[in-house]
Amino acid sequence: MNGQVLRMSGVGVRRGDAELLRDVRWTVEEDERWVVLGPNGAGKTTLLSVAAAQTRPDVGSAEVLEETLGRADSVELRSMVGFASSAVADRIPDSSRVLDLVISASYGYLGRFGEQYGTLDYGRGRALLNHWGVSHLQDRPFGTLSEGERKRVLVARALMADPELLLLDEPAAGLDLGGREDLMRRLAKLADDIDAPALVVVSHHVEEIPPGFTHALLMRAGEVVAGGPLERVLTEENVSATFGLPLTVGRDGQRWTARAA
Ligand SMILES: Nc1ncnc2c1ncn2[C@@H]1O[C@H](COP(=O)(O)OP(=O)(O)OP(=O)(O)O)[C@@H](O)[C@H]1O
């Protein structure tokens, strides 16, 4: 690999008359940790779906792990990208046992369908659940978990196949303050791990940028407002243009803040 895990050139996605993404240019290197920020409807989920090899661009080209979407085997490619989102959670049957759900991710499945898993698979699945603080839930049906527990199980699942790219769509949505801060701490630890995959986390809030994240992509109305290293991109001008109101942007230690000006 040349170091680039994601490369989008002039990417557009259309549905009927709606342009969900327009002329998106974006590259992610293997050692980078990105946050994608923007208001509701900005196109963040659509962008992540392209990055996860689940949506093909209608215009332009997208390379995921050096494979061009539309030419590569998308099923194989999807199994090499870790992806956690509420859309993934919605497709998981309530009855799926948590440990089975995690280990089945090595095959790109959302539960067990009669495949045989080895001791190594079980060991890795248990270690990931333990790492994300949810090993006590391994035998529970997914449908019985709280929102915070689900989020952590989904991240563990997304890491199961040892991906080179990890995509998390709004991992902090629906969490209480303690749950959000716990997630921030765990994501900061992941960001700091040199063996961790390239990370892309979608959020609506600059307060949810974990310490150690390096880059930001700001989106509005399907277009990129700005992208690059955090310090250069998170200016008051850029963040105000992204969210469509005058904002004061600040830093409190390793965390970012934004308030209406
Ligand atoms: N199939 C579709 N047909 C028409 N418009 C669509 C379709 N799917 C999504 N959209 C629109 O595309 C826009 C971008 O949607 P997307 O879910 O990518 O935004 P988002 O930034 O993730 O939003 P949110 O923060 O609210 O989750 C929205 O205005 C949405 O209504």
The ligand as an SDF file (V2000), in Angstrom:
LIG
                    3D

 31 33  0  0  0  0  0  0  0  0999 V2000
  -32.4640    8.1240   -1.5200 N   0  0  0  0  0  0  0  0  0  0  0  0
  -32.4780    9.4400   -1.3510 C   0  0  0  0  0  0  0  0  0  0  0  0
  -33.1840   10.2520   -2.1760 N   0  0  0  0  0  0  0  0  0  0  0  0
  -33.1970   11.5960   -2.0310 C   0  0  0  0  0  0  0  0  0  0  0  0
  -32.4910   12.2350   -1.0680 N   0  0  0  0  0  0  0  0  0  0  0  0
  -31.7720   11.4760   -0.2210 C   0  0  0  0  0  0  0  0  0  0  0  0
  -31.7200   10.0560   -0.3060 C   0  0  0  0  0  0  0  0  0  0  0  0
  -30.9100    9.5860    0.6840 N   0  0  0  0  0  0  0  0  0  0  0  0
  -30.4790   10.6780    1.3590 C   0  0  0  0  0  0  0  0  0  0  0  0
  -30.9960   11.8020    0.8280 N   0  0  0  0  0  0  0  0  0  0  0  0
  -30.7550   13.1860    1.2700 C   0  0  0  0  0  0  0  0  0  0  0  0
  -29.3810   13.4320    1.1220 O   0  0  0  0  0  0  0  0  0  0  0  0
  -28.9520   14.3450    2.1190 C   0  0  0  0  0  0  0  0  0  0  0  0
  -27.7090   13.8110    2.8170 C   0  0  0  0  0  0  0  0  0  0  0  0
  -28.0720   12.7030    3.6150 O   0  0  0  0  0  0  0  0  0  0  0  0
  -27.0350   12.0500    4.6410 P   0  0  0  0  0  0  0  0  0  0  0  0
  -27.7760   11.0110    5.4160 O   0  0  0  0  0  0  0  0  0  0  0  0
  -25.8280   11.6260    3.9070 O   0  0  0  0  0  0  0  0  0  0  0  0
  -26.6940   13.3120    5.5670 O   0  0  0  0  0  0  0  0  0  0  0  0
  -25.9810   13.3750    6.9870 P   0  0  0  0  0  0  0  0  0  0  0  0
  -24.9930   14.4740    6.9090 O   0  0  0  0  0  0  0  0  0  0  0  0
  -25.4690   12.0380    7.3730 O   0  0  0  0  0  0  0  0  0  0  0  0
  -27.2120   13.7900    7.8950 O   0  0  0  0  0  0  0  0  0  0  0  0
  -27.4990   13.5230    9.4800 P   0  0  0  0  0  0  0  0  0  0  0  0
  -26.4590   14.3020   10.2220 O   0  0  0  0  0  0  0  0  0  0  0  0
  -28.8660   14.1120    9.6580 O   0  0  0  0  0  0  0  0  0  0  0  0
  -27.4400   12.0570    9.7210 O   0  0  0  0  0  0  0  0  0  0  0  0
  -30.1360   14.5770    3.0420 C   0  0  0  0  0  0  0  0  0  0  0  0
  -30.7500   15.7940    2.6920 O   0  0  0  0  0  0  0  0  0  0  0  0
  -31.0730   13.4180    2.7200 C   0  0  0  0  0  0  0  0  0  0  0  0
  -32.4270   13.7590    2.9080 O   0  0  0  0  0  0  0  0  0  0  0  0
  1  2  1  0
  2  3  1  0
  2  7  2  0
  3  4  2  0
  4  5  1  0
  5  6  2  0
  6  7  1  0
  6 10  1  0
  7  8  1  0
  8  9  2  0
  9 10  1  0
 10 11  1  0
 11 12  1  0
 11 30  1  0
 12 13  1  0
 13 14  1  0
 13 28  1  0
 14 15  1  0
 15 16  1  0
 16 17  2  0
 16 18  1  0
 16 19  1  0
 19 20  1  0
 20 21  2  0
 20 22  1  0
 20 23  1  0
 23 24  1  0
 24 25  2  0
 24 26  1  0
 24 27  1  0
 28 29  1  0
 28 30  1  0
 30 31  1  0
M  END
$$$$
